[in-house]
Amino acid sequence: MAAQVAGTSASIQRAVDGQLNVSLPGTVAAAAGQIGQPFAIPGDTAARDYTWDLIITGTAPATLEVDLEESLDQQFTIATAQPGVATAGQMDTFAGVASTQRHVTNKQTNFVRLNIIALTGGDATTRILGRIFMGKRGAAN
């Protein structure tokens, strides 16, 4: 049985190195506080590189902030604080209203997910698809 994530209905899925892992499905109009599908990182301690993207369709929101979050536990309560980020658990952040692709390199963690921190504007046609691609550091995928 998959573990439940506090505050969401999503169960933890195992991420797969070298494959796209969909965290925000983009099937309904997104709202601030929408926590994406969390993923467990494969069970070794290797550092990984992450590429994540947002594909925004329909009416663009007026403001949008999405975080790539990490945690050592599946409830996202114990985070590894990374140098240069605003909050523990925040691996990367994007503030903008157009589709984007971002990269984070050489990070070790147990769980990752996307989280819509702020969202204003848009309408019922607004969709936000968020995907995470990861690969073991130094490995060919």
QUIDAFEN-V858585 format. One record per residue. N is the residue number from 1. RES is the residue in one small letter. PHI is phi in whole degrees, 0 to 359 (NA if undefined). Layout:
{{N/RES/PHI} {N/RES/PHI}}
This chain:
{{1/m/NA} {2/a/283} {3/a/285} {4/q/272} {5/v/264} {6/a/306} {7/g/81} {8/t/224} {9/s/257} {10/a/278} {11/s/263} {12/i/290} {13/q/248} {14/r/278} {15/a/289} {16/v/240} {17/d/302} {18/g/81} {19/q/232} {20/l/289} {21/n/243} {22/v/276} {23/s/261} {24/l/251} {25/p/286} {26/g/69} {27/t/272} {28/v/227} {29/a/301} {30/a/281} {31/a/223} {32/a/302} {33/g/85} {34/q/283} {35/i/267} {36/g/281} {37/q/303} {38/p/275} {39/f/232} {40/a/276} {41/i/279} {42/p/311} {43/g/289} {44/d/229} {45/t/259} {46/a/290} {47/a/288} {48/r/228} {49/d/257} {50/y/238} {51/t/240} {52/w/228} {53/d/222} {54/l/234} {55/i/244} {56/i/252} {57/t/234} {58/g/78} {59/t/289} {60/a/293} {61/p/290} {62/a/286} {63/t/220} {64/l/206} {65/e/226} {66/v/233} {67/d/252} {68/l/269} {69/e/250} {70/e/231} {71/s/202} {72/l/270} {73/d/237} {74/q/286} {75/q/270} {76/f/59} {77/t/252} {78/i/245} {79/a/248} {80/t/269} {81/a/288} {82/q/258} {83/p/299} {84/g/84} {85/v/247} {86/a/289} {87/t/222} {88/a/298} {89/g/97} {90/q/272} {91/m/277} {92/d/199} {93/t/220} {94/f/230} {95/a/234} {96/g/180} {97/v/236} {98/a/246} {99/s/304} {100/t/209} {101/q/224} {102/r/228} {103/h/226} {104/v/230} {105/t/241} {106/n/58} {107/k/241} {108/q/248} {109/t/199} {110/n/257} {111/f/219} {112/v/222} {113/r/196} {114/l/256} {115/n/218} {116/i/280} {117/i/277} {118/a/219} {119/l/205} {120/t/227} {121/g/76} {122/g/78} {123/d/207} {124/a/295} {125/t/269} {126/t/292} {127/r/229} {128/i/234} {129/l/262} {130/g/236} {131/r/233} {132/i/236} {133/f/243} {134/m/222} {135/g/211} {136/k/297} {137/r/303} {138/g/83} {139/a/260} {140/a/276} {141/n/262}}
